[in-house]
Amino acid sequence: MEELVGLREGSSGKPVALQELWGPCPRIRRGIRGGLEWLKKRLFRVGEDWYFLMALGVLMALISYAMNFAIGRVVRAHKWLYREVGDGHLLRYLSWTVYPVALLSFSSGFSQSITPFSGGSGLPELKTMLSGVVLEDYLDIKNFGAKVVGLSCTLATGSTIFLGKVGPFVHLSVMIAAYLGRVRTKTIGDSENKAKEIEMLAAAAAVGVATVFAAPFSGVLFSIEVMSSHFSVWNYWRGFFAATCGAFMFRLLAVFNSEQETITSIYKTRFRVDVPFDLPEIFFFVALGAICGVLSCAYLFCQRTFLRFIKTNRYTSKLLATSKPLYAALASLILASVTYPPGVGRFMASRLSMAEHLHSLFDNNSWALMTRNSSPPWPAEPDPQNLWLEWYHPRFTIFGTLAFFLVMKFWMLILATTIPMPAGYFMPIFIIGAAIGRLLGEALSVAFPEGIVAGGEVNPIMPGGYALAGAAAFSGAVTHTISTALLAFELTGQIVHALPVLMAVLAANAVSQNCQPSFYDGTIMAKKLPYLPWIRGRKIGSYPVTVEHFMNCSLTTLAKDMPLEEVVKAVTSTDVAQYPLVETRESQTLVGIVKRTDLVQALQTEPASWAPGQQCLLQDILASGCPTQPVTLQLSPETSLYQTHSLFELLTLQTLFVTSRGRAVGSVSWVELKKAISTLINPPAPK
């Protein structure tokens, strides 16, 4: 049956259905329909990135919470097995050690069999990628599966191996962002935009930190400090929006699962709010920062030296090349044996989980004063209300166990970083810093049992405040970041120690950044990933050095009047990705860039318009459709090293051509730039 149509009064003549004309309130319905259409257009106009970032934050929160839920069940099963095997030392030792050995062996073997890029934290490789370097298959979706399974097995070992998940979760978040970006590009039919992709990956890095600690502010700032040398303010809202969505969803899931009554911080503290510290204590907080800076330099040097030794030693390098699971099993057996509770683990609180380590170290009571005139017994099982008892031993005292914990975890963490498996290293460093601060806080509480007199009032010293400052200072010194101070506040939900903690972090960074590269930069150097060293100010004389001192003068140029025989010879004798295009062989005036792939494809396709015996030139190939690119940026021989370095970092460049009065005279790539900076930092000895 044909639909009856008519004309609306005052319309332009377009027929409409009579049902619409006779329906009730046609003008109101048309207004609502028009408003919905306008809202739809506005949402799809400005909401493309919003939807993408919100989906990324929610998805990563679900993955983080599901992983925590599953790992918690496995860890509880391990503790149950350790309790139920009886009092025999052999069975208890086997139940304590075989469990992590099996998990780490599987984690290393499974992840490395899927893809070799799944090992480690992933942050050094991400930092390299965001600087413009292309690492093939690093963000592939199969790497995501290997990382999730391997990381779950690593974390299921509990505090036996003492590793975290911050770095791998940043890597997972970036992989999800890259995959969602490819899906969006194929769905809406948009062309690939490299700059837009890097912006989204930078925002995804913040989501990884936020969904681990439920800390959106420090997540954004930490990702900026670690991953970027330059950061566009335009990306700020992307990172904060995605991180807020992820952190909110992560904590909301805990409320839905009845783990929390409302959305709160993860490690709540009970510090005094009225007078959290006395003014003279500022000096001790700064001293704590300096101590953390010195210890971080020692850790970074030892870690990088040991990693180099493992890779160059004949036996360990062969073992890592042929049987990574066996190396992981041997290393985990050593670590698990050391932490066996009836043995050496009794003196380093090995029965506590990593979360319980932080809860106990942030306690605002002085353990040394509490045990001065008493000797509490060691409980058969950790008491959730008195976790500090795990740190007490009648012969070692609190100071002995804390010092022993620091010494043992120092080399144990260095050994754990060499195991080829997905793992994060930020959380162990954070806990070690908390132990350093706790040790100093306990010493001060004994030295000043009544507190430090300031203004006629006496307030007892809170060692937990020093533990908080130590955690932020040591982790900030190792990673060369300041945002760890804000992370400490978001984790604990209190900001009463804002000034002393920030001063401790600044003091630690002042020492560390002048002596050692950061943990991630050191890993980049150890893995020999492409990177550009920093130019710290003008003290190494970067301004007097110009491009003409270090540029590559052996430049292969292609002229428009060059015969095709010479073009083919130049292409086959070199392997560069792009060639500078000049006007003529005589003038050498730079006019564009030709990609090698486009040129090879054009040479293989001979135009039908060529006459037999005709000498063909490069300009004929270009006229027949071979694409060229304009030279939008070029260097001058007088450009300083500092300016060149800034351009490469800011624009994530790989190569720039050098021209003098329009003539192509050379090129500068990462290789020449890195060599010039290294020569300035470490000048050769005079002959």
N, C-alpha and C positions, 0 to 999 in steps of 0.2 A: 504494500500500500504506500503510495507516494505521500510524502509529508507536505502539508499545506504551508505555504509561505506567504508573507505579506511585507509591507513596508512600514517602518517605524516613522512616526510623524517628525518631520524636521530632519530626517536622515538624508544621506547622500545618495540614496537609491539602492543600497545593498540590502537584499532580501533577508529576512530573519524568520525563524519558525513561529507559527501562530501560537504555539504553546508558550513560548517565551513572552509574546506580546500580551497574552491573556493571563499569565501567572500573577499571583499576588505580589504587590510591592515591586514592580519591575525596576524602578529606579534604585531602590535600596539594594536589591540583589546585584544590579550592575555595579553599584558603588563598592559593595563587598568584594565582588569578583575582581574589579579593577585594583582594589587595595591589595588583595592577595597576589595578583600578578606583579604589582610594584614591589611587594615585599620579597617575592621570589627572585625577581631580578636583582634587588639590592643584596640579598643573601648570597647569591651566586657571584655577584660582582666583588664584594669585599670579603666573603666568607670562605674563599677557597683555601687560604692558608690556615684560617681558624679551624675548619673541619679537620684538616690534615694534622695539625698540632694537637688538637684535642684527642683525636683518635690515637695518636702516638702516645700521649701521656697516659690515657686510660689503659691502652694495651700493655704498656710496660709495667704499670702498676699491677695489673692482673698477673703478669708473668712473675714479677717480684714476689707478690704475696703467695702465689701458688708454689713457687720454689721454696719460700720460707716454710710454708705449711708442710710440704713433703719432707724437707730436710729435718724439720723438728721431729717428725715421727721417726725417721731413721736414727737420729741421735738418741732419742729416748729408748729405742729398741737396743742400741748399743749399750747404754747405761744399764738397762734391765738385764742384758746378758752378762755384763760384768758383775752385777750383784748376785745373780742366781747360780753362777758356776761353782760357788762354794768358797772355802777358805784356802784351797790349795794354790800355792803361788804359781805353779806351772800353768794350771788352767786359767787363772786370772791374768797372767802375763800374756798367754796366747790370745785370750779374748780381747785384751787391750790392744795388742799389736797387729794381729792378723786382720782385723777389721779394717783399719786404715790402709794397711799394705794392699789388700785386695781392691779397695775402692780407688786408691791412687794409681795402681797398675792399670785398672780398667779405664780410668779417666785419661791417662796418658795414651794408652794404646788405642782407645776408641777415637778420641779427638784427633790424634795424629794420623790415623788411618783414613779419616774422612778428608781432612785438609791440614797441612802443616801450619796454616795461619791461625789456628784456634788456640795455640799455646800462649802462655803469659797473660798479662792484663789487657793488652791491645792498645793501650794509650800511646805508647811511642809510635806505633804504626799510624794511628789516627792523626797524631800531630804532624807526621810526615805527609799524610794525604791532604790535610787541610792547608798545608803550605804549597800545594800545587802538584805534588808528585803523584803519579798514577801507579797504584799497586794492584796488579791484576788479581781478580778473584777474592780480594780481601773482604769485600762486602757482599759476597755471594750468599744466597739464602741457605745453601748447604752448610756453610760455615756457621750459620746461626744454630742449626740443630746440633752440630758437634760441640759448640760452645755451651749450649744449655745443658746437655747431658754431662759433659766433662766437668763443668762448674758445679753441678748438683752433686756429683760424686766427690769432688774436692771439699765442698762445704760440709758434706755429710760426715767427714772425719772429725768434725768438731774442733775443739781447741788442741787436739793432739798434734795436728800439723800447723795450726795457728795461721790461717790465711783467710782473706775476706773476698768480697765480690764487687767492690766499687768499679775497678778498672774493667773487668769483663762485662759489667752491666752497661757501662758507657759504650763499649763495643757493640753489645747486643742492640742497644737503642739506636745507634747509628746504622746498623744493618737493617733494622726495621724501617727506619726513615728512608734509606735508599730504596728498599723494596716498595714501600708505599709511594715514593716518588715515581718509580718506573710504572707502577699501576696507574697512577693519576695521569701520567703523560700518555699512556696508551688509551686510557678511557676518554679523555677530553680531546685527544688528537693534537696536543700541543707539542711544539718542538723542544728538544732538550736545551736547557739553559744551565751552563756550568756554574755561573755565579749564583743562581737561585739554588742549585743543588748544594753548594758549599754553605749557603745561609741556613738551609734546613738541617744539614749535618751538624752545624755548630749548635743549633737549638736542640737537636737530639742528644748531644753530649750532656747538656744540662739536665735533661730528663733522666739520664742514667743515674746521676748522682742523687737527684731529688727522690727517685723511687726506691733508693736504698736507705736513706736517712730521713725521708719525709722533710727535707730541708730545701725548699725552692730557692730562697735567696742565695744561700751559700752554694747551692748547686750551679746556679748560673754563673756566679763570680768565679767559682773554682774551675769550671770548664773554660771560661775565658782566659784565666791565668795560665792554665796548663796547656790548652790546645792552640791558642792564638797568640801571634806576635802583634798583630793589629786587629782591632775589632770595630765593626761599624755599629754606631749607636742605633741604627735602624733595626738591627737584629735583636735589640734588647727586649722588645715586647714579645717577639717570637719565643725566646728562651724562657722568659718569665711566665708566659701563658701556658706553654707546654709543661714546664716544671711544676707550676701550680696545679694543673689538672692531674699530673701524675702523683704528686705528693698528697693531694686531697683524696684521690681515689685509693691510694695505698693505706692511708690511715682510716678511711671510711670502711674498708673491708675488715679491718681489725675490730671496729665497732659492731659491724654486722655479725661477726663471728663471736661476739660476746667476750673478746679479749680485753676491750677497753670500754669504759662507760661513755666516753666522749673522745673527741679528737684532741690528743695531748702529745707532748714530746715523748720520744722513745726512752731516754734516760733521765727521768725526773730526779732533781736534787732538792735538798732541804737546807740550803745555805741561809744564813741570817740576811735579812733584807735591810734592817735599820742601819747596822754598822757591819758590812761584810768583811772589811779589812781596815786596818789602821794605816795612817799615812806613811809611817816609817817602813811598812811592809812593801811599798813600791820598789824600794831598793832591792829587796830579795826577789821580787818578781822579775825585775830586769836582770838580776844575776842568774836566775833560773833560765831566762831566755838565752843568755850568753852560754851557759852550760849546755843547753840543748843544741845550740849552734855548733859548738865544738864537737859534741858527741855525734851530731848528724854528719859532720865532715869525716869523722873517723868511720862511721857506718858506710857512707857513700864510697869512700876510698876502698875499704875492705870488700864491699860488695862488688864493685867494678873489677878489682884485682882478682878476686876469686872466680868471677864469671869468666874472665880472660884465661885464668889458669885451667878451668874446666874445659874450655874450648881448645886450648893448645896442648894439654896433656895427652900423651899418646894413648893411655888406657881409657880415660874418661871420654875423650873425643870419639874413640872407636865405639865405646859402649853407647854413646848418644846417637851415633850414626847408624848402628846396626840393631840396637834393642833398647829403645826408649822406655818401654814398660819395665824392663829389668832395672834400669837406673832409677826409675821412680820407686820401685819396690825396695831397693837397697837404701835409698835416701829416707823413705818413709819408715823403714824398719829402725833406722838410727834415731829418728825424731820420736817415734812412738816409744821406743825403749827408754829414752831419756825422761819422757813424761810419765812413765809408769808410776802411779800414786804411791804404792808401798816402797818404792825406791827413791830415786832422785826427785821424782815429781812431787814428793811430799813437801819439798822445800821451795816449790814454785807455783803453788796453788793450781796444780794441773787438773784437778777435778772440776774446776769452774769453766763454764763456757765463756766465749769472748764477750757476750753481753753481760754475764755475771762479773767478769773481770772489771768492766767499766762501772757497773753498779757499785761494786765494793770499793774501788779506788776513789770514787767520787763521794764517799761517805764523809760527812763533815765532822765526825768525832775523831779524836786522836787515839789511835790504837796503842801507841807507846805509853800514853798516860793511863789508859784503861788496863794495861797489863803490867803496870809498874809494881804493884803490890799484890798481884794475883797471877795465877797460872791456869787459865781455863783449859779444859780438856779438848782434845781434837775430836770433833764429832764423827760418828761412823759414816754419816752422809752429810753433804753440805746443807746447812740450815739456811733457807731462803731469807730469814729475818736476821741472821748473823753470818753473812757471807765473809766477813772480815776474819773469822776464826780460821779460814783456810790459809791465811797469810801468817798465822802465828805458829811459832815453834819455841818451846821453852828454852832450848839451847841456842838456837839461831837468833831468836828474838825477831821483832818486826823488821828491824834494819837489815838483819842477815838475810831473811827471805826475800825482801825487796831487792837487795843488791844481787843476790844469787839469781833471782828472776831476770834481772837486766842483763847480767853476764851471759846466761844461758840462751835467752831469747835473741841476744845480739847475733851469735853465730848460727843459731838454729834458723833464724829468718833468712840469713844470707844463704844457707844451704837450701832452704825451701825455694828460693827464687830461681835456682838453677834447674828445678824439675820441669820438664816440658809438658805442662798441663795448663788448662784454663784456671787462673787464680788471680785474686786481687791482693795488693800489698799495702794499701793505705790503712786499713783497719788495724793490722798488727803494729804498724808504726805509730798509730794514734794511741794504742794501749801502752806501748813501750814508753811513749812520752808521758802518759798519765802516771806510770810507775816512777819515772824520774821525778816528776813534780811531787808525787806522794812521799818519796824518800826525803826530799828536801823539806816538805811540810812537816813530816814527823820529827825531823831533826830540830826544826825551829820550835815546834811545840814542846819538846823536851828542854831546849835551851831557854825558852820563855814560857814556863808552865802556866803562869797567870796571864800571859798575853803581854803585848808591848804597850807601855803607857804612852798615851797621846792625848793631850788636852785634859789631863786629870782623870780620864776614864780608862778602864782596863777591859779589853775584849779578848777572849781566848782565840788563839790562832786556829784556823780551819784548814787542815791538810788537804781536804777535798778541793778547796779553791786552788791550791798549788797544783794538784793533779789535773784540774781542768786547764790551767795555764800551761802546764808541761805538755799535755796532749796536743794542744793547739800549736805550741811553739816547736816541738820536735817534728810533728807532721808537716808544719809549714816550712821548716828549714830543709827537710828532706825533699819536698816537692817544689820549693821556692815559690810559695804562695802565701798571701796574707789572709785569704778568705777562710782559712781554717779557724781563725778566731770567731768569725760569724757562725761557722759550722758548729763550734762548741756551744755557742749560745742557743742555736736552734735545737741541738740534740738534747740539751738539759732543760730548756724552757726558762732559763734565768739569765739575766743580763747584768746582774749586780757587780760582776767582776769584769765589766767591759773594758775599762781603762787599763788595769794591770795585765789582763790577758793580751790585749792589743800591744802593749809595750813589750811584753815578753816575746810575742811573735815577731815584732820588728827587730828586736835585739838578736833573735836567733837567725833571722834572714840576713841581717847585716854581716854576721860572721860567715854563714854558709855560702851566700852568693858570691863572696869575695874569695872563697877558697876552693869550692868544688862545684861541678855542674849538678843539676838536679837529678833525681832518680830517673826520670823519664829521659832526659837528655843523655845521661850516662848509658842508659840502655840502648838508645839510638846509636851512640858511638860504638858500643860493644857489638851490636848487630850489624854495624856498617850500613845503616840505612842512610839514604841521601838527606842531608840536612845542611843548613847554613849556620855557622857559629854566630854568636852574638857579637856585636861591636859595642862594648860598654863605654859610651862617652867618647872623649877625644884623647884619652891618655895613651892609646896605642898608635896615635898618629895616623888616623884614617883619612883625614882631610888632605894632607899633602900628596897622598898616593892617588893617581888618576888612572883612568881606563887604559891609556896608552901603555902603562907599565905592566899590565897583566892580561890584556886582551889576546885572543887567538888571531894572529895575522894570516894564517894559512886558510883563507876563505875561498871556497869554490862558488863562483858566481856563474849565473846563466844569463847571457845577453840575448836580446831579441833578434839580433842579426847573426846569431850563432847557427851554423849548419847542424842538421839533425844528427849527423855522424858524431860530431863533437859532443852534442847533448847526450847521446846514448853512452858515449865513452865516459862522460863525467858522472852519469847516474850509476853506471855499473862499477865504477872505481871507488865510489863513496857510499856510505850507509847513513847519511844524515836524514832527518825526518822532513826537512824543508830547505829550499834553496833561495838565496836572494836573487831577485830578478832585476837586472840593470838594463838601461836603455840601449847602449851599444858597448862593444868590447873596448872601445877606445875611451869613452867618457866615464864608464863605470858608475853612472848615476843610478842610485837605488830608486826603483819605481814600484816594487811590490815583492811578494813572496809566493813561491810555487811549492805546494806540497808534493812530496815524492810519490805518494800513492796516486794522486791525480795525474801527475806527469807520466808515470809508467802506464797507466790506463790509456791516456791519450796517445802515447807512442805506439801502443799495440793496436789501436784503431786507426787505420790509414784512411784519410778523407778521400772520397770518390772524385773530388774536383782536381786532384793532383794530376798533372800531365806527365806522361812517361819521359824520363830524362831530365825533368825539372829539378833544380837544386832547392830543396825545401829547408826553410829556416824555422827557428823556434817560434817566431811570431806567427807563422802559418798555423802551428799547433794551437797557439793561444787564440787565434781568430776562429778556429773551428770549434771552440767550446771548452778548452781546458781552463778550469777556474783558477783565478789568482786572488790573492788577498792583499789589501793595502797595508802599508807600513804605518801603523798608527803611533808607534813609539820607537824611538831609536836613541842611541847614546852618542855622545861626542867624545873624542879622545881626551878632552879636558874635564870630563865629568869625574867627580871625586869617588873614591871607593865607598865612602859613607852614603852618598846619594844613590849610588848603584845598588848597594845592599838594601836600602830602604825601598827602592822601587821593586826589587825582586820579592821582598817579603810582603809589601803592601798589596801588590797585584798578582801574587803567586805566579811569577813568571818562570820560564825555564831557559829561554835564550833571547838575547837582544842583539841586533846588529849595530855596528859602530860606523858612523859616516863622518867624513870631513868635507865640508862644503858640498854636500850631496853625494860624494863618492863613497862607495862601500869599501872600507879599509880593514874590517875585522868583525869579530863577534865575541860576545861574552856569555858564557853559560854558567851553570852551577859549579862546574869543575874549576873553571878559572877563578870564579869569585871565592870559592872555598879555599883554594890554594893561596890566593892573595891574602885572605884574612889569617890563615894559619901561619903564613910567613911573617906577618906583622906580630902575631901573638908570640910565636916562637921563632925568632930570627935565627938564621943559620950562623954557626960559629965562624968568626973571621979566619981566613986561611993565613 
